[in-house]
Amino acid sequence: MKNRLVLSFLVAALLTSCATVRNPVTGEYERTVMDERTELAEGQKAHQEVLKEYRALDNPAVQAYVNSIGQKLAKASQRADLEWHFTVLDSPEINAFALPGGYVYVTRGILAYLNDEAELAGVIGHEIGHVTARHASQRATRQQAAGVGVLLANVLGAVLESKGYGGAGDLTNQVSQITAAGYIASYSRGQESQSDQLGAEYLAKNNYDSARMIDVIEMLKNQEAFAADMAKKEGRTAPPRANWLASHPSSEKRLEDIRQTALLNHNPRADTGRERYLQAINGIFFGEGREEGVTRGQQFFHEPLGFALTAPPGWRIQNSSSDLTVINGAGDAALVMRTVPAKADATHAEIVQKLFNPVNGRTSQTTINGFAATNFVGTARVQANGQPGSQAGTQSVDATIITGPEQQHYLFMHMAKNAAILQRERGTMLAAEKTFRALSDKDRALAKPWRIKVVTFPAGGFAQLGKRAPASLPNAEAQLRLINGAYPDGTVKAGSLVKGVE
């Protein structure tokens, strides 16, 4: 999962004594556990870890476009002398974050929902502000008394603002640990406000209308409203804020604050760069990409790995780059699937031993759609943090191993909030496992990812635009309104360029 960054390289830096540095923004001297030399070194190392968790988007034109905007904004900052790096990550998450030392990231997911170059500049400028004001170093210093483990989460796991609510179903110790890291991660209101102010300043210096930052916050609010509306429509609880929404709250108070800040440099005649922006993002994936597999209703298709899976009625699919989780309607039980990092010729018995180091248990063998499968129910030795393989304690395990196409092994974990719920839902989970199958020709056609397509807004409005979208796109009209900044009932002039989905 994306919450499991390997951050051991930060320990030495966080154990060093405090230094005194001059803040580039305020000009004041402050005590810190990360002087500039350490900040640069750790940022560079952390950048490599980010690229292990997220792939950089394989689109040189988009990368160059975003980098060009970032570089000119950075030149207007208080740390223009840094070697700045701007990277688009191949993730559908609506996210942007920064690392110490001049590393800024935006996802293709957030690109799909921004509407012009000025809005993108607002997002990037805000993240540059976090770096120039040394917010990560400030947070690490304030948390020093909490111990290295907390600092580890704060400096990187937390600076990666995406780590607030990642994870499948919030059912495992891993997820609870991440939520804690995300809580530590949240920037203070003062830091958010300062980054808003700095971002507005950088925009104005580059002839962007700083008031477009207001539209970015409105976009976040619309995301929250859309998620709540869809949850209500489907009869489920609205999800918690995720990713950028968690660490950049779009409350009315923040919206009012940013209005006051952004309007100080309001320039209504400034170029929005809308056509340049739409041209740049035309054709990028929308939603899940090929490498992570795609969800189509109750179906999941992974074309590179060659398998498909069907979720039970009333259950929903939650997909990430390393986990596939199928969650029941109540949200208290889940089937978590991941690949097994083992040799292709390993037996299922060897995999069980390696993953769980079992104290006791029973196994049963079967075949699922022609693939060998083994179910294991027993007690595993676990570490104190809940991971298999240590002598620190024991934990009940209910899991299935399936050897799928190309001899790739898959682990299916049966998880629930308590034993009674697991017993109640176990049969449904086993039935879901039995839908694991090799992709058919029909499946491969459905496994095609969606893409953003820039089109002329039709006279029939979003209803007509929605009819042109793929049949597999849920709530097409509402989603098209959302990606075009017109949710829930905004208007767009016929003949304007807008984002469609194909």
C-alpha positions in Angstrom: 0.0 0.0 0.0 1.1 3.6 -0.5 1.2 4.1 3.2 4.3 1.9 3.6 7.1 4.2 2.5 10.6 2.9 3.5 11.9 5.9 5.4 14.7 4.6 7.4 17.1 7.1 5.8 15.4 9.9 7.8 16.3 8.5 11.2 19.8 9.8 11.3 18.8 13.2 10.2 16.1 13.5 12.8 18.4 12.4 15.6 20.8 15.2 15.0 20.9 18.2 17.3 18.9 21.3 16.5 20.4 24.0 14.3 19.5 27.7 13.9 18.5 28.8 10.4 17.0 31.9 8.9 13.5 31.4 7.5 13.6 32.6 3.8 10.0 34.0 4.0 9.9 35.7 7.4 13.5 36.6 7.8 13.4 35.3 11.4 15.8 32.8 12.9 14.3 29.6 14.1 15.5 26.4 15.7 15.1 23.3 13.6 16.0 19.6 13.4 16.5 20.1 9.6 19.0 22.7 8.5 19.1 23.5 4.8 21.8 21.0 4.0 19.9 18.2 5.7 16.6 19.4 4.1 18.2 19.2 0.6 19.8 15.8 1.2 16.7 14.2 2.7 14.4 15.7 0.0 16.5 14.1 -2.7 16.4 10.7 -1.0 12.7 11.0 -0.3 12.0 11.8 -4.0 13.3 8.4 -4.9 10.9 6.8 -2.5 8.0 8.7 -3.9 8.8 7.4 -7.4 8.8 3.9 -6.0 5.3 4.4 -4.6 3.9 6.4 -7.6 5.1 6.2 -11.2 5.9 9.4 -13.0 3.4 10.0 -15.7 4.7 8.6 -19.0 3.9 11.8 -21.0 6.9 14.0 -21.7 4.7 16.8 -23.1 2.6 17.1 -19.9 5.7 16.8 -17.7 7.4 19.6 -19.6 4.3 21.8 -19.4 3.9 21.4 -15.7 7.6 21.8 -15.1 7.7 25.1 -17.1 4.9 26.6 -14.9 6.5 25.4 -11.7 9.9 26.8 -12.7 8.7 30.2 -13.4 6.7 30.3 -10.2 9.7 29.1 -8.2 11.8 31.9 -9.7 9.5 34.4 -8.1 9.8 32.7 -4.7 12.0 33.5 -1.7 14.1 30.3 -2.6 14.7 30.9 -6.3 18.2 29.5 -5.9 16.9 26.0 -5.0 17.1 23.3 -7.7 13.4 22.8 -8.1 11.8 19.6 -9.4 8.2 19.4 -10.6 6.7 16.0 -11.3 3.3 14.7 -12.6 2.5 11.4 -10.9 0.4 8.7 -12.7 -2.3 8.5 -10.1 -6.0 9.2 -10.3 -5.9 10.7 -6.8 -6.8 14.4 -6.6 -3.6 15.4 -5.0 -0.6 17.7 -4.8 2.2 17.7 -2.3 5.7 18.9 -1.6 8.9 17.5 -0.1 11.6 19.5 1.6 14.3 20.8 -0.7 12.3 21.8 -3.7 10.3 18.7 -4.8 6.7 19.4 -5.9 4.2 16.9 -7.2 0.8 17.0 -8.8 -1.2 14.0 -9.9 -2.9 13.5 -13.3 -6.0 13.1 -11.1 -6.0 16.7 -10.0 -5.2 17.8 -13.6 -8.5 16.4 -14.7 -10.4 18.6 -12.4 -8.5 21.9 -12.8 -9.9 24.1 -15.6 -7.0 26.3 -16.7 -3.4 27.1 -16.3 -4.0 29.8 -13.7 -5.7 27.2 -11.4 -2.8 24.8 -11.9 -0.4 27.6 -11.1 -2.4 28.2 -7.9 -2.0 24.6 -6.8 1.7 24.6 -7.6 2.3 28.0 -6.0 0.7 26.9 -2.8 3.0 23.8 -2.6 6.0 26.0 -3.4 5.0 28.1 -0.5 5.2 25.1 1.9 8.8 24.6 0.8 9.9 28.2 0.8 8.5 28.7 4.3 10.1 25.5 5.5 6.8 24.1 6.9 8.0 20.5 6.9 11.0 21.4 9.0 8.9 23.4 11.4 6.5 20.5 11.9 9.4 18.1 12.5 10.9 20.4 15.1 7.6 20.8 17.0 7.1 17.1 17.1 10.6 16.2 18.1 9.6 15.4 21.7 7.1 12.8 20.3 10.0 10.6 19.1 11.6 9.5 15.9 8.6 7.4 14.8 6.3 10.3 14.9 8.9 12.5 13.2 9.3 10.0 10.5 5.6 10.2 9.7 5.7 14.0 10.0 8.6 14.7 7.8 7.8 12.5 4.9 4.8 10.2 5.4 3.1 13.4 6.4 4.7 15.9 4.1 3.3 13.6 1.4 -0.1 15.0 2.0 -1.7 12.1 0.2 -1.1 9.8 3.2 -4.0 11.1 5.3 -6.7 8.6 4.5 -5.2 6.1 2.1 -5.9 2.5 2.5 -8.4 -0.2 1.9 -11.5 -0.2 4.2 -9.7 1.1 7.3 -9.8 -2.4 8.6 -6.2 -3.3 9.4 -3.5 -2.1 11.7 -1.7 -0.7 8.7 -4.6 1.6 8.0 -5.0 2.8 11.6 -1.3 3.6 11.6 -1.7 5.6 8.4 -4.6 7.6 9.7 -2.5 8.5 12.7 0.3 9.6 10.3 -2.2 11.6 8.3 -3.4 13.4 11.5 0.2 14.4 12.3 0.6 15.3 8.6 -2.0 18.1 8.5 -0.6 21.5 8.1 -1.6 24.1 10.7 -4.2 26.7 9.7 -1.4 29.3 10.0 0.8 27.3 7.6 -2.0 26.8 5.1 -2.8 30.5 5.2 0.8 31.5 4.7 1.1 29.1 1.7 -2.1 30.6 0.3 -0.6 34.1 0.6 2.7 33.0 -0.9 1.0 31.2 -3.7 -1.1 34.4 -4.5 2.1 36.4 -4.5 3.9 34.0 -6.9 0.9 34.1 -9.2 0.7 37.9 -9.3 4.4 38.1 -10.1 3.8 35.9 -13.2 0.8 37.7 -14.4 -1.7 35.2 -13.3 -4.9 36.3 -11.6 -4.4 35.2 -8.0 -8.2 35.1 -7.6 -8.1 31.8 -9.5 -7.0 30.2 -6.2 -10.5 30.7 -5.1 -11.7 28.5 -7.9 -9.3 25.7 -6.7 -10.9 25.8 -3.2 -14.4 25.8 -4.9 -13.2 22.7 -6.8 -12.4 21.0 -3.5 -15.8 21.9 -2.1 -17.5 20.5 -5.2 -15.5 17.3 -4.8 -16.8 16.9 -1.2 -20.4 17.7 -2.3 -20.2 15.2 -5.2 -18.9 12.5 -2.9 -21.7 13.2 -0.4 -24.4 13.3 -3.1 -23.2 10.0 -4.7 -23.1 8.3 -1.3 -26.6 9.4 -0.5 -27.8 8.2 -3.9 -26.2 4.8 -3.3 -27.5 4.6 0.3 -24.1 4.7 2.0 -22.2 6.9 4.4 -20.3 9.8 2.8 -16.6 8.9 2.7 -14.0 10.9 4.8 -12.0 13.5 3.0 -9.2 11.9 1.1 -5.8 13.0 -0.1 -5.6 16.7 -0.9 -9.0 17.3 0.6 -7.8 15.9 4.0 -4.7 18.1 4.3 -6.1 21.1 2.5 -9.6 21.5 4.1 -12.0 23.4 2.0 -14.0 24.9 4.9 -16.0 28.1 4.6 -13.4 29.7 6.9 -10.5 28.8 4.6 -12.5 29.9 1.6 -13.1 33.3 3.1 -9.5 33.6 4.1 -8.3 32.8 0.6 -10.8 35.2 -0.9 -9.3 38.0 1.1 -5.7 36.9 0.2 -6.3 36.2 -3.4 -8.3 39.4 -4.2 -5.4 41.6 -3.0 -3.7 40.7 -6.2 -6.8 40.3 -8.4 -6.1 40.9 -12.0 -9.2 40.1 -14.1 -7.4 40.9 -17.3 -4.7 38.3 -16.7 -4.4 35.4 -19.1 -6.0 32.3 -17.7 -4.1 30.0 -20.1 -7.3 27.9 -20.6 -6.6 26.8 -24.1 -3.0 26.0 -23.4 -4.1 24.0 -20.4 -6.8 22.0 -22.2 -4.4 21.3 -25.1 -1.8 20.0 -22.6 -4.1 17.6 -20.8 -6.1 16.4 -23.8 -5.8 12.6 -23.9 -4.6 11.9 -20.4 -6.2 9.0 -18.5 -9.3 9.8 -16.4 -9.7 7.7 -13.3 -7.9 4.4 -13.1 -5.1 3.8 -15.5 -4.0 0.7 -17.3 -1.2 -0.3 -14.9 -3.5 -0.3 -11.8 -6.5 -2.0 -13.6 -9.9 -0.5 -14.0 -13.2 -0.8 -12.2 -16.4 -1.0 -14.2 -19.4 -1.2 -11.9 -19.0 -4.5 -10.0 -16.3 -5.7 -12.3 -12.5 -5.2 -12.1 -10.2 -5.8 -15.0 -6.4 -5.8 -14.9 -5.2 -6.0 -18.5 -1.4 -6.2 -17.8 -1.8 -9.0 -15.2 -4.5 -10.7 -17.3 -7.2 -11.3 -14.7 -10.7 -10.1 -13.8 -12.8 -10.2 -10.6 -16.4 -9.5 -9.8 -17.6 -7.9 -6.6 -20.7 -9.3 -4.8 -23.9 -7.3 -5.1 -23.9 -4.4 -2.6 -20.1 -4.5 -2.2 -17.8 -1.8 -3.7 -14.4 -2.0 -5.2 -11.6 0.2 -3.9 -8.5 0.1 -6.1 -4.9 1.3 -5.5 -1.6 0.6 -7.2 -0.8 -2.3 -4.9 -4.1 -3.4 -3.4 -7.6 -4.3 -4.6 -10.2 -4.2 -1.8 -13.8 -5.3 -2.1 -15.8 -3.8 0.8 -19.2 -4.7 2.0 -22.0 -2.1 2.3 -21.6 -1.6 6.0 -17.9 -1.0 5.6 -17.1 -3.5 8.4 -15.7 -6.4 6.2 -13.4 -6.5 3.2 -11.6 -8.9 0.9 -8.1 -7.5 0.3 -6.2 -8.7 -2.7 -2.5 -8.1 -3.5 0.2 -9.8 -5.4 2.6 -12.0 -3.6 6.3 -11.0 -3.8 7.5 -14.5 -4.2 9.3 -16.6 -6.7 7.0 -17.9 -9.5 7.9 -21.5 -8.7 7.1 -21.2 -4.9 4.5 -23.6 -3.7 1.4 -22.4 -1.8 2.7 -24.1 1.4 6.0 -22.2 1.1 4.1 -18.9 0.6 1.9 -19.6 3.7 5.0 -20.2 5.7 6.8 -17.2 4.5 3.9 -14.8 4.8 2.5 -15.9 8.1 5.0 -18.1 9.9 2.0 -20.0 11.3 1.7 -21.3 14.9 -1.1 -23.6 13.8 -3.8 -23.9 11.1 -5.4 -25.9 8.4 -5.2 -25.6 4.6 -7.5 -26.8 1.9 -6.7 -27.0 -1.9 -9.0 -26.4 -4.8 -9.1 -24.9 -8.3 -10.8 -21.6 -9.3 -11.6 -21.3 -13.0 -8.6 -23.5 -13.7 -6.2 -21.8 -11.3 -4.7 -23.6 -8.3 -6.0 -22.1 -5.0 -5.2 -22.8 -1.3 -7.2 -21.5 1.7 -5.4 -21.1 5.0 -7.2 -20.6 8.3 -5.0 -20.4 11.4 -2.8 -18.4 13.8 0.2 -16.4 12.5 3.1 -14.9 14.4 3.1 -11.2 14.0 5.2 -8.2 14.9 4.1 -5.6 17.4 3.0 -3.4 14.5 0.7 -6.1 13.2 2.9 -7.5 10.4 3.5 -11.2 9.9 6.7 -12.9 10.6 7.8 -11.9 14.1 7.7 -13.5 17.6 6.0 -10.5 19.2 2.5 -12.0 19.2 -0.1 -14.0 17.3 -3.1 -13.1 15.1 -5.9 -15.1 13.5 -5.5 -15.3 9.7 -8.1 -16.3 7.1 -6.6 -16.1 3.6 -6.6 -17.7 0.1 -3.7 -17.9 -2.3 -4.4 -18.2 -6.0 -1.8 -18.8 -8.7 -3.2 -16.8 -11.7 -2.0 -16.1 -15.2 1.7 -16.2 -15.9 2.1 -18.1 -12.6 1.7 -14.9 -10.6 0.6 -15.6 -7.0 -2.2 -13.6 -5.4 -3.1 -13.3 -1.7 -6.7 -12.7 -0.7 -7.1 -11.7 2.9 -10.5 -12.0 4.6 -10.8 -9.1 7.0 -13.5 -7.7 9.3 -13.9 -5.6 12.4 -14.5 -8.7 14.6 -14.8 -12.4 14.4 -18.6 -12.5 14.3 -18.7 -10.2 11.2 -16.0 -12.2 9.5 -18.0 -15.4 10.1 -21.1 -13.7 8.7 -19.4 -12.4 5.6 -16.9 -15.2 4.9 -19.1 -17.1 2.5 -19.6 -14.0 0.4 -15.8 -13.4 0.3 -15.1 -17.0 -0.8 -17.8 -16.6 -3.5 -16.1 -13.4 -4.7 -12.8 -15.2 -4.9 -14.4 -17.8 -7.2 -15.0 -15.0 -9.8 -11.2 -14.7 -10.2 -10.6 -15.5 -13.9 -8.4 -15.0 -16.9 -9.4 -12.0 -19.1 -11.7 -13.0 -22.0 -11.7 -11.0 -25.2 -14.9 -9.3 -24.0 -13.2 -8.4 -20.7 -10.2 -6.9 -22.5 -12.5 -4.5 -24.4 -14.0 -3.4 -21.1 -10.5 -3.0 -19.6 -9.7 0.1 -21.7 -9.1 3.1 -19.4 -11.1 6.3 -19.9 -9.4 9.4 -21.3 -10.0 13.2 -21.1 -11.1 14.4 -24.5 -11.4 18.2 -25.2 -14.5 18.9 -27.2 -16.9 21.7 -28.1 -19.7 22.1 -25.6 -22.9 20.9 -27.4 -26.1 22.9 -27.6 -27.8 20.1 -25.6 -25.5 20.8 -22.6 -24.2 18.3 -20.1 -27.0 15.9 -20.8 -25.9 15.6 -24.4 -22.3 15.5 -23.4 -23.0 12.7 -21.0 -24.6 10.6 -23.7 -21.4 10.8 -25.6 -19.4 9.4 -22.6 -18.7 5.7 -22.3 -21.6 3.7 -21.0 -19.4 2.4 -18.2 -18.9 5.9 -16.8 -21.2 6.1 -13.7 -23.2 9.3 -13.2 -21.8 10.6 -16.4 -23.6 14.0 -16.5 -22.7 14.7 -12.9 -19.0 13.7 -13.4 -18.7 15.9 -16.5 -20.1 18.8 -14.6 -17.6 18.2 -11.9 -14.5 18.0 -14.1 -15.7 21.2 -15.9 -16.3 23.3 -12.7 -20.1 23.3 -13.2 -21.2 21.0 -10.4 -24.0 20.8 -9.4 -25.9 23.2 -11.6 -23.5 25.6 -13.3 -23.8 26.7 -16.9 -21.3 26.7 -19.8 -21.7 28.6 -23.0 -22.5 26.5 -26.0 -19.5 26.3 -28.4 -16.9 26.6 -25.6 -14.1 24.1 -25.2 -14.8 21.7 -22.4 -13.5 18.3 -21.1 -15.4 15.2 -22.1 -14.5 11.6 -21.4 -14.1 8.9 -24.0 
